[in-house]
């Protein structure tokens, strides 16, 4: 298996890797996943296709915390049949491709999908904990490359508002 691309998270003016989440209100997510959950392509009527082994989920999403509120900010994706419905009034734009098939422009990690939803700024009302991380290194576990992060924070949200955060870097090193 290839090392996978990670979703992104903007917090306090820095870009982090989105690591994991634990929701407090699964029932709300079932009732209205667009409002209470985190990004799921089918909720936005996106028929995502995987275009590379380094991103099996077929998309990369970027969340942002702005004025202590959680937002769906940017999305890079390829969809079946080139159908890209608007998200929060934002249309997908095709990214430029150089002659050697490397994508240029707005994608921070280099090669990936050819469409981007930029500045979606859709407010999310997620309730629970989100772990974000930075300063990655690559380690192997049973011969499979995985990310290990030196800096890990846990953010706690209630109705999409950041309530508190804690540095859990030392705890993460122990697990």
Beta strands, then each sheet from edge to edge (+ up, - down):
strand 1: 8-11
strand 2: 14-23
strand 3: 59-66
strand 4: 69-77
strand 5: 93-94
strand 6: 115-117
strand 7: 122-123
strand 8: 128-141
strand 9: 144-158
strand 10: 161-167
sheet 1: 5+ 6- 4+ 3- 1- 2+ 8- 9+ 10-
sheet 2: 5+ 6- 4+ 7-
end
